[in-house]
Amino acid sequence: MMARSDRHCRYFWRLLSKKALLYTEMVTSGALLHGDRARLLDYSEQEHPLALQLGGSDAGELAKCARWARDWGYDEVNLNCGCPSSRVQSGRFGACLMAQPALVKECVVAMREAAALPVTIKHRIGIDHWDSYSLLLDFVGTVAESGATTFIIHARKAWLRGLSPRENREIPALRYDWVYQLKRDFPQLEIVINGGIGTLAEAERHLAHVDGVMLGRAIYRNPYLLAKVDQRLFNEPRDVATRESILLELLTYSQQQLEVGVRMHHITRHIPGLFRHEPGARKFRRHLGERSGAGIELLSTALHLVRDEIPGREVNAP
């Protein structure tokens, strides 16, 4: 979810679900060591529960990053061992770490010792020709010796050469059965499944076999899926928020952000899918896309455009 799940996107998602654990986009250890740390780590308090996703392979650097995650108040640190992009490979982290379980174990030990936070691992089921179940079993078993107890598994292998990151999300075959088997082989671990899951009904079917489900681009395309997560997956009795009420809350947030210099496009670029499959959805998307540099009136007008397409709904937008 690089260039997707930034702080404005996560705030928007949190309006939809109070219970889902949110993850930052991957932040490299080098960026935190040498870049604008506050810009990379700051977030809104409303985003909790929130995990910081890190990319790196140097145990000492990752330990420093874990301490910063603790100092900034994150609820979890996640080590990315699944991203197949060429930039990640050149830095010797991401998916290529699956071939080095002992190094991953060393990194996780250092992170856990540096900060009293849960350290979790996100990874693939394999890479290139390193793709047998026995190798996956060895990877999880070795890393689990670090004390890590949560493994988030994209149920596809990654081809480090020959496929783009997008192709790596779509072309390699999904092997959900391997992830199910991992849960049977490691009943003491929390196993979370990821990859190709597009509906809450699918998520519920997976939860018969594993402990959790991670949704990524499905939520970005159709964010309103999150609005029903608390009821269906967390058994929360609260009412499901309407799309219009979410947009009204986002208006207040947007006004606050504009006052501190945030451009409106940095917020609105995450919300075109909010009215997906609803009357007026195309008009809503087009309005946002054609006016990326506008002010707060952009959202207010967009809300009125959609409201006009939905008879019987009354929304008092500013």
Solvent accessible surface area in square Angstrom, and as a share of the most:
residue,aa,sasa,rsa
1,M,55,0.25
2,M,72,0.32
3,A,58,0.45
4,R,82,0.30
5,S,2,0.02
6,D,27,0.14
7,R,70,0.26
8,H,18,0.08
9,C,0,0.00
10,R,10,0.04
11,Y,26,0.10
12,F,1,0.00
13,W,17,0.06
14,R,8,0.03
15,L,14,0.07
16,L,0,0.00
17,S,1,0.00
18,K,100,0.42
19,K,85,0.36
20,A,15,0.12
21,L,69,0.34
22,L,10,0.05
23,Y,34,0.13
24,T,5,0.03
25,E,40,0.18
26,M,10,0.05
27,V,11,0.06
28,T,21,0.12
29,S,6,0.04
30,G,31,0.30
31,A,36,0.28
32,L,0,0.00
33,L,37,0.18
34,H,161,0.72
35,G,42,0.40
36,D,79,0.41
37,R,76,0.28
38,A,47,0.36
39,R,166,0.61
40,L,45,0.22
41,L,0,0.00
42,D,56,0.29
43,Y,25,0.10
44,S,16,0.10
45,E,122,0.55
46,Q,109,0.48
47,E,0,0.00
48,H,54,0.24
49,P,46,0.29
50,L,0,0.00
51,A,0,0.00
52,L,0,0.00
53,Q,20,0.09
54,L,0,0.00
55,G,0,0.00
56,G,2,0.02
57,S,27,0.18
58,D,70,0.36
59,A,15,0.12
60,G,44,0.42
61,E,58,0.26
62,L,0,0.00
63,A,11,0.09
64,K,94,0.40
65,C,0,0.00
66,A,0,0.00
67,R,92,0.33
68,W,45,0.16
69,A,0,0.00
70,R,105,0.38
71,D,90,0.47
72,W,78,0.27
73,G,36,0.35
74,Y,6,0.02
75,D,58,0.30
76,E,16,0.07
77,V,0,0.00
78,N,0,0.00
79,L,0,0.00
80,N,12,0.06
81,C,0,0.00
82,G,7,0.07
83,C,24,0.14
84,P,13,0.08
85,S,23,0.15
86,S,91,0.59
87,R,138,0.50
88,V,1,0.01
89,Q,28,0.12
90,S,93,0.60
91,G,36,0.35
92,R,135,0.49
93,F,20,0.08
94,G,0,0.00
95,A,0,0.00
96,C,4,0.03
97,L,0,0.00
98,M,0,0.00
99,A,53,0.41
100,Q,63,0.28
101,P,23,0.14
102,A,72,0.56
103,L,47,0.23
104,V,0,0.00
105,K,61,0.26
106,E,98,0.44
107,C,0,0.00
108,V,0,0.00
109,V,50,0.28
110,A,21,0.17
111,M,0,0.00
112,R,103,0.37
113,E,143,0.64
114,A,15,0.11
115,A,4,0.03
116,A,102,0.79
117,L,29,0.15
118,P,79,0.50
119,V,6,0.03
120,T,5,0.03
121,I,0,0.00
122,K,32,0.14
123,H,1,0.00
124,R,7,0.03
125,I,6,0.03
126,G,0,0.00
127,I,8,0.04
128,D,38,0.20
129,H,157,0.70
130,W,48,0.17
131,D,49,0.25
132,S,46,0.30
133,Y,47,0.18
134,S,75,0.48
135,L,63,0.31
136,L,0,0.00
137,L,60,0.30
138,D,77,0.40
139,F,0,0.00
140,V,0,0.00
141,G,21,0.20
142,T,28,0.16
143,V,0,0.00
144,A,22,0.17
145,E,118,0.53
146,S,8,0.05
147,G,29,0.28
148,A,3,0.02
149,T,78,0.46
150,T,18,0.10
151,F,0,0.00
152,I,3,0.01
153,I,0,0.00
154,H,17,0.08
155,A,0,0.00
156,R,22,0.08
157,K,31,0.13
158,A,0,0.00
159,W,74,0.26
160,L,26,0.13
161,R,203,0.74
162,G,78,0.75
163,L,42,0.21
164,S,48,0.31
165,P,54,0.34
166,R,158,0.58
167,E,67,0.30
168,N,0,0.00
169,R,69,0.25
170,E,102,0.46
171,I,105,0.53
172,P,10,0.06
173,A,74,0.57
174,L,58,0.29
175,R,89,0.32
176,Y,53,0.20
177,D,69,0.36
178,W,35,0.12
179,V,0,0.00
180,Y,37,0.14
181,Q,59,0.26
182,L,0,0.00
183,K,38,0.16
184,R,143,0.52
185,D,60,0.31
186,F,29,0.12
187,P,93,0.59
188,Q,129,0.57
189,L,8,0.04
190,E,77,0.34
191,I,0,0.00
192,V,18,0.10
193,I,0,0.00
194,N,17,0.09
195,G,5,0.05
196,G,52,0.50
197,I,9,0.05
198,G,29,0.28
199,T,59,0.34
200,L,5,0.02
201,A,41,0.32
202,E,47,0.21
203,A,1,0.00
204,E,66,0.30
205,R,151,0.55
206,H,15,0.07
207,L,63,0.31
208,A,83,0.65
209,H,88,0.39
210,V,9,0.05
211,D,66,0.34
212,G,14,0.13
213,V,35,0.20
214,M,32,0.14
215,L,39,0.19
216,G,18,0.18
217,R,60,0.22
218,A,10,0.08
219,I,6,0.03
220,Y,39,0.15
221,R,129,0.47
222,N,29,0.15
223,P,0,0.00
224,Y,21,0.08
225,L,29,0.15
226,L,10,0.05
227,A,2,0.02
228,K,86,0.36
229,V,7,0.04
230,D,2,0.01
231,Q,72,0.32
232,R,108,0.39
233,L,47,0.23
234,F,87,0.36
235,N,128,0.66
236,E,56,0.25
237,P,122,0.77
238,R,80,0.29
239,D,122,0.63
240,V,46,0.27
241,A,23,0.17
242,T,72,0.42
243,R,35,0.13
244,E,8,0.04
245,S,44,0.28
246,I,0,0.00
247,L,0,0.00
248,L,55,0.27
249,E,84,0.38
250,L,0,0.00
251,L,8,0.04
252,T,84,0.49
253,Y,4,0.02
254,S,0,0.00
255,Q,72,0.32
256,Q,98,0.44
257,Q,26,0.11
258,L,48,0.24
259,E,126,0.56
260,V,114,0.66
261,G,64,0.61
262,V,29,0.17
263,R,139,0.51
264,M,4,0.02
265,H,64,0.28
266,H,73,0.32
267,I,2,0.01
268,T,4,0.02
269,R,78,0.29
270,H,2,0.01
271,I,0,0.00
272,P,42,0.27
273,G,11,0.11
274,L,0,0.00
275,F,0,0.00
276,R,90,0.33
277,H,148,0.66
278,E,39,0.18
279,P,71,0.44
280,G,16,0.15
281,A,9,0.07
282,R,167,0.61
283,K,76,0.32
284,F,0,0.00
285,R,101,0.37
286,R,120,0.44
287,H,15,0.07
288,L,7,0.04
289,G,59,0.57
290,E,115,0.52
291,R,107,0.39
292,S,42,0.27
293,G,67,0.64
294,A,29,0.22
295,G,24,0.24
296,I,50,0.25
297,E,98,0.44
298,L,2,0.01
299,L,0,0.00
300,S,14,0.09
301,T,57,0.33
302,A,0,0.00
303,L,1,0.00
304,H,55,0.24
305,L,46,0.23
306,V,0,0.00
307,R,61,0.22
308,D,102,0.53
309,E,63,0.28
310,I,15,0.07
311,P,124,0.78
312,G,82,0.79
313,R,95,0.35
314,E,154,0.69
315,V,12,0.07
316,N,140,0.72
317,A,17,0.13
318,P,117,0.74
